[in-house]
Each structure stands twice: as structure tokens, then as C-alpha cells.
Amino acid sequence: MPTNRAPHKFSVGQDVVFLPTAFDHNTPRGGYVITRILPGDDFDRSYRARSAADGLERVFREPQLRADSPWRLP
């Protein structure tokens, strides 16, 4: 049965920025690179992403990320 799910917003290899909330205080803020798109429904699209700072991979939900702007100052 076909579904009408929206596609994932980010793609593998894309640079993103993690936007922490009050509950994410243990996860480093900053730049990440998407390494894998994980399955999920429209309300739970998830990704694995590698930190540019410490090299560790973490799992994020789509609302926690935004596309990294090439004109953003370091």
C-alpha cells in the first residue's frame, strides 16, 4: 500500500547544524555531516550524523537540525 510520506529534508553528505534544546545539554552544539538517513514516519524522520568537533556519530530527529549556510561566520 503506497504512502504519502514527505521525503527527508537532508541528504547523506550534507552539512548541518545541531540546534539543542534544554533536554540536549550533553550533545555538543555545532556542525555535523549526515552519514545515514534512517527510516521513520512523517513525524519521526531521523538521521545519523558525525560531529565535526569530536568525530562521533549521533542520531538526530529532523527538527533538531538545520542546513548549514555557506555564508555563516565560524
Summary of the structure (lengths in Angstrom):
residues: 74
radius of gyration: 12.8
end to end distance: 46.3
largest distance: 46.3
contacts: 159
relative contact order: 0.29
helix: 4%
strand: 36%
